[in-house]
Amino acid sequence: MGAVDWRFKPTLAAVLQYEQFQRFLESEVKVLNQFAKQLTVGIRWRRSDRFVFEWRLAEDISSTAPDFTAGFQVTYNWKRAKKTKGISPFPEEPPPGAEP
């Protein structure tokens, strides 16, 4: 599995993910004896420190996995996220002129 995301706004990110799963079982039936492969694209929206929403579409690129899948996920953090660099999926931008 491999995934990348690109934050194009402080609260929005595009997500691209590739997944490959081993054969479900050893079989003479060709479809069951193949690796499952899926390509997923989506959008992640950070509404606040507590809420993150994600919409995604997954397309089967083998004949083993479901042909098309749509997903929606809501993440709720019970405690507010600490403003620590690298912890949040959308870290804050440094102020202009600040050293890295």
C-alpha positions as CSV (number, residue, x, y, z in Angstrom):
1,M,0.0,0.0,0.0
2,G,1.2,3.5,-0.7
3,A,-0.5,6.9,-0.3
4,V,0.3,10.5,-0.8
5,D,-1.7,13.6,0.0
6,W,-1.3,17.2,-1.2
7,R,-2.6,20.1,0.9
8,F,-3.7,22.7,-1.5
9,K,-5.4,24.9,1.1
10,P,-4.8,25.1,4.9
11,T,-7.9,22.9,5.5
12,L,-8.2,20.9,2.3
13,A,-6.0,18.0,1.0
14,A,-6.2,15.7,-2.0
15,V,-5.5,12.1,-1.3
16,L,-4.2,9.4,-3.7
17,Q,-3.7,5.8,-2.5
18,Y,-2.7,2.5,-4.1
19,E,-3.5,-0.8,-2.4
20,Q,-2.5,-4.4,-3.4
21,F,-3.7,-7.4,-1.5
22,Q,-2.5,-11.0,-1.6
23,R,-4.6,-13.7,-3.2
24,F,-7.7,-14.6,-1.2
25,L,-7.0,-18.3,-1.5
26,E,-5.1,-20.9,-3.6
27,S,-7.6,-21.9,-6.3
28,E,-7.9,-23.1,-9.9
29,V,-10.5,-20.4,-10.4
30,K,-8.4,-17.6,-12.0
31,V,-10.4,-14.7,-10.4
32,L,-9.8,-16.1,-6.8
33,N,-6.1,-16.8,-7.5
34,Q,-5.2,-13.1,-8.4
35,F,-3.9,-10.2,-6.4
36,A,-6.5,-7.5,-5.7
37,K,-5.5,-4.0,-6.7
38,Q,-7.3,-0.7,-6.0
39,L,-6.6,2.9,-6.7
40,T,-8.3,5.5,-4.4
41,V,-8.7,9.2,-4.8
42,G,-10.3,11.5,-2.3
43,I,-10.6,14.9,-0.5
44,R,-9.9,15.5,3.2
45,W,-11.4,18.6,4.8
46,R,-10.3,19.6,8.3
47,R,-13.3,21.5,9.7
48,S,-11.8,22.3,13.1
49,D,-9.3,20.9,15.6
50,R,-11.9,18.2,16.4
51,F,-13.6,17.3,13.1
52,V,-12.1,15.9,9.9
53,F,-14.2,14.8,6.9
54,E,-13.0,12.6,4.1
55,W,-14.7,11.6,0.8
56,R,-13.1,9.0,-1.4
57,L,-13.7,6.9,-4.5
58,A,-11.9,3.6,-5.1
59,E,-11.6,1.9,-8.5
60,D,-10.7,-1.8,-9.0
61,I,-7.7,-2.2,-11.3
62,S,-7.9,-6.0,-11.1
63,S,-10.8,-8.4,-11.5
64,T,-10.7,-9.6,-7.9
65,A,-11.8,-6.5,-5.8
66,P,-15.1,-4.7,-6.0
67,D,-15.4,-2.7,-9.3
68,F,-16.2,0.7,-7.7
69,T,-16.4,1.8,-4.0
70,A,-17.4,5.2,-2.6
71,G,-16.5,6.1,1.0
72,F,-17.2,8.8,3.5
73,Q,-15.4,9.1,6.9
74,V,-15.9,11.5,9.8
75,T,-13.1,11.7,12.4
76,Y,-13.9,13.3,15.8
77,N,-11.1,14.0,18.3
78,W,-12.3,13.9,21.9
79,K,-9.7,16.4,23.1
80,R,-8.5,19.3,21.1
81,A,-5.3,18.6,19.1
82,K,-2.2,20.2,20.6
83,K,-0.6,22.7,18.3
84,T,2.6,20.6,18.0
85,K,4.5,20.6,14.7
86,G,4.1,17.3,12.8
87,I,1.1,15.9,14.8
88,S,-1.8,17.3,12.9
89,P,-2.6,16.2,9.3
90,F,-2.6,19.9,8.5
91,P,0.2,21.6,10.5
92,E,-0.1,25.4,10.7
93,E,1.9,27.5,8.3
94,P,4.7,29.5,9.8
95,P,4.2,33.3,9.8
96,P,5.7,35.1,6.8
97,G,9.4,36.0,7.4
98,A,9.8,33.3,10.2
99,E,12.8,31.0,9.9
100,P,12.1,27.3,9.3
